[in-house]
């Protein structure tokens, strides 16, 4: 039994009912507010935050889907959109990288095409010069030889003049020969050649000139290196690189070959005065030279590049940190000898 004070019994019933109603309304409002915040307001705040993150580029941000049915459906749709945007961004990034690589390859191909056209033009020029100047120049050289042989002995001024004229004619002949070498595009009779002896032979060819200047060539090659080349042309390239190093003031030139990822790698490294960085990109251009007039045609490295590319290789130049210059030749490795390279077997009888 519930006992109430007598004073409470005197309270009108409507006041009790009103107080009970107000208390119940407050209680319902409190619980309703909590439920509303948990089921509606908090998910909406989360939705707003995730939407802001997505707008700032944070694709892939998602909402929890353990919500009320309507909010869960909205969260699921937003999550799908966010994941799809992330996937689209990744796909777009991948396509951009592919486009950049394609543009780089296209630019390289365009540069190669321009360079090939330039080289072809020089080749046509060389062929024309060979036809127009070859025979007359040969006659002039012969006449000069005859005049020098029949001239009075030194110190006759006319004889000295004839000797100087002959030197200049020989220089013209050398330029014409370089042009002819540059114009030749075919590779005739490639053979399987060991790289080590090929480097040693190039070093022997320049040895007298290096000895006179107090310089040396150091040669080294890994075992089992073979390439299929036109040996005389590659020999010319190696000798040209060695003489360039000597003319650049080198005291020591290292010529060595190693196994590389793309084939046989031949390096010519010198300690000379090197190449100016602004000139590195132009060293293989025809007729480009930094030597004084009369001391170079600017065709040596252009011919070297043509020869190496004819053999399926490439040549590049870099400036080592310690100074000097480093030329790198890469040629396809020849793993197996062809039947023509093998000596015929003679049966014992």
Phi, psi and omega in degrees: 000137179263119180259130179246148176299158181295330181291329179289330179293339181276350181288135181297147183296325183295329178291322177297314180297319180295316179297318179297320180294317180296315180298318179295320179296319179295319179296316179296320180296320180296309179296323178295320178298318179296314180296321179295318180295318183290321188265340185235302189294311181299313176300324178292322177296317177297319178299317179297318181295315180295321178298321178295318179298319179295320179295335178272003176101003180276068180291144183103349176293138185229164177252148171294141184257004178274066182237186173298160189305312183292316180293321179297319178296319178295318179297319179298318179295318179295320179297318178298318179296318181295316179295320179295320178295320178298316179296320180294320178296316179298318179295319179295319178298317178298318179294323178296318177298319178296320178295321178296317177296319179296320178295319178297317179294321178294319178296318178296319178295321178295317178298319180295322179294316179297317180294320178297319179294321178296316179294323178296321178296318178295322177298316178296321177297318180297318179298318178296317179296321179299320181289319186278327188253341187301303183294313178300322181292323177297319178295317180299317180298319178296317179298320180295319177300316180296317180294320179295320182292329183264355181286161178293151182295163178301153008264048179295123181300326180293321178296317179299321178295319179295321179296316179296320178297320178297320178299317180293324177294322177295324178294320176296320178297320179296319178298317180296321179294321176296321177297319179295319178297321181291328184283338182289128182249339186275153172250116185257136172050060175292144180231161177280119186233138174286137188287319182305305178300328179295319177293318180298321179294321177296319179296321178295326182294327183260000186302315180301316180295320179294320181296320180299328182262006178071028179250170181217156176244126176257124186244139176202148180207142175291156181287149172076024179266122178227144175227157177252106188217168166274103195302320183297320181291316179294324174301318178299319179297313182297316179297320178299317179296320180293317179293324176300318178297319179296317178294337179275009176084020182287143173260329179225130177236127178256121179242108185216160184229143180220168172285137177233170181295329183255006181141213179271129181249120178250128181241136174239107186243129180233166179249030180284194182284356170079193183236136176296138181307326181290343182262352185300319184288350186245001188296336181264005178286139177299137176069008177268124179211150176256004179282159177296158179303137180088357181246010178179149180263344183077018181250348185301308181286329176296318177295320179299316179296318179299316182296314182295318179293328176298332180266016178077018181247195178210156179226140180218169180224146176217163179254112179295159181297326181277004182100180183080205180215153178226118175257133184240122177248130175242124180235146177299136180284142177254108187277320186235138176288145176280164180304328181289339180276343183275139179291140180293141179271133179253125182286139176286133181230000000 
